[in-house]
Amino acid sequence: MLISGDRNTLMPCPCGSQKLFNQCCGVYLQGSRPAPTAETLMRSRYVAYCLKNIDYLFNTEHPNHRQPNSRQLIAATANNLTWLGLTVLATKAGQPEDKTGIVEFFAVYQEGNSAAQLHERSRFIKEKGQWLYTDGDRLPPFQPKKNEPCWCKSGKKFKQCHRKKN
C-alpha cells in the first residue's frame, strides 16, 4: 500500500485502527509527536514496514538492541514482503505512565505467491518520553477457531483455508 501526498487524508491507516492515516500512524511517521503507548508504536512500526519507511523503523528501535547491520536487515524485510494486515491480540502495560510494555500480535504478509504470518510478542521500553522497540519472541502461527475467518485474509473460514494445509 502506497500512501503519499494529499491522498493521506482519504486513506485508511494500514494498522487496522479504522482511522484515517493522517489521524493515526501518519502523525508518528511524520515525526509530529511520539507514539503515546507501546501498542501505538507497534502499530506505527507495522505501517512503516508497509510504507518501507526504513528511517522510522531504525529510529524507533532501541539503540542497545540494534545489530550492526540493523538498517540493512530492516530494509531487506521491508522491501521483500508485502504486508496485508495486522491483528493485535494482547497488550501488557505499555501505557503512557508505564516504562515497559509488551504487545502480542500477528501480521499477515505475502512473500512471492504465498501468504504467511509473523506472530510475535514484542517488548518495548520508554526512554526520555519515547517508546522504543527492544526485541520480541517469535511465537507459533496464530490459529483461529475453525469457523472463524482465516488469518490470511482470504475471506474463507479457517477450516476451508489454511487449516486444511496444516
N, C-alpha and C positions, 0 to 999 in steps of 0.2 A: 504494500500500500504506500503510495507516494503522497505526501502532504506538503504542499508548498504554496507560497504566495497568499493571495486573498481568499483562496478556496478553503483555508484553515477554518474559517468561521462556519462553513457548511458541512464539514466532515465530522462524523462521529469519531471519538477518540478510539484508537485501536485497543486500548486497555480493557474495553468492555464495560466501562462505567455508565454508559448511556448518556454521557455528557458530550458536548462539542469539544473537539480537540483544543481549541484556543481557550476553553474554560476549564480544561482538565490538565492533561500532561503537557500540553504545549507551553503552559506557563513555566513549568520547571525546565523543560528542554531549552527554552529561550533564555533561561537564567534570570527571569524576573524575580523569583524567590525560591528558596529551598523547599524541598518536599517536607510537609509537616509531620508525617508519620513514616514508619518503616514500610507499611503497605503501599503508601503513595509513592515512595521511592522505587519499590519493586515494580509497580505498575509503569512508572515513567521509564524505568530501565528496559522493560519489555518493549515499550513504544520506541525507545531509542534503537533497539535491535531491529524493529520493523522498519524504521526510517534510516538505518545504517548511520546513526549519529555516534561515531566512534569516540569523539571527544567527550561527550556526555557520559558514556559508559566508563571510559577511563577515569574521568574526574570524579565519578561517584563510587569508585572502588577504593577502599581504604588503602593508603599507600603501603602500610605494613603487610598487606596481603597480596600485593601485586607480584606477579612473576616478572623476571627481567624482560620477557617478551610479551607482556600483557596486552599492549596496544595491538600487536600483530595477531595474537590469538583472538582478541575481540573482533578485529576486522575480518578475520577468516570466518568466524562464526556468523557475523552479520551478513557478509557477502555471499555465503554459500547456502544459507537457509532462507526460506520464505515462511514467515510467521503467520499463522492462521487464526489463533485465538488463545485467550488467557482465561483461566479459571482460578480464583483464589479459594483455597479450601479451608485455611485456618490462619489465625494470627495469634501471637502471644506477645503481650506487651507492645513495644514499638509506638506508643502514643507520644504526643508532644512532650509530656512530662517525663518520659522514660529515657534511659541511657542506652538500652539494648532492646532488640526486637527480633522476632522470628516470624517468617511468613512461609506457609506451605502453599504451593501452587502447582498447577501443571499448565504447560504451554504446548500447543499443537503447532507443528511446523511441517513443511514439505521440503524434502531433500530429493532432488530428481523427481521421479514419479511417485514416490512413496510418502505417505503421511506417517509421522512419528510423534512422540511426545517427550517432553522433559518434565519430570516430576521431581520437585526439589523442595527441601526445607532450607530456606536461606536465612542467614544470620546478618544482622545489621547492628551498627554501633553509631551513637550520636556523639559527635565531637564539634565543639565550637558552634553549636546550633544547627549543624548539618548532619543528616543521616547519610551513612556510607555503607555500602555492601562489603562484608568481610569475606564470607565463604558460604558454602552450602553443602548439604548432604544429598546426593542423588538417591532417589527412592525408586522402588519398583514401579512400573507403569500403573497409573491410576486405572482402576477397573470399575466402571459404573455398574449398577444393577442391570440385569439382563434386559429389562423392558424400558430402561432409560435411554435417552439419545446417546449415540456413540461419541466417544471423546474426540474422534477425528473430524467432527462437524459435517459428516456426510448427509445428515438428515435421517439416517436409518437408526433403528433401535440397535443397541449394543449387541444383542443376541444374533442379529442379522448381519452384523458387520465384522468388527474385529474380534468378537468373542469366538466366532467360527474359526478364525485364523490362528487362535492361540491353542 
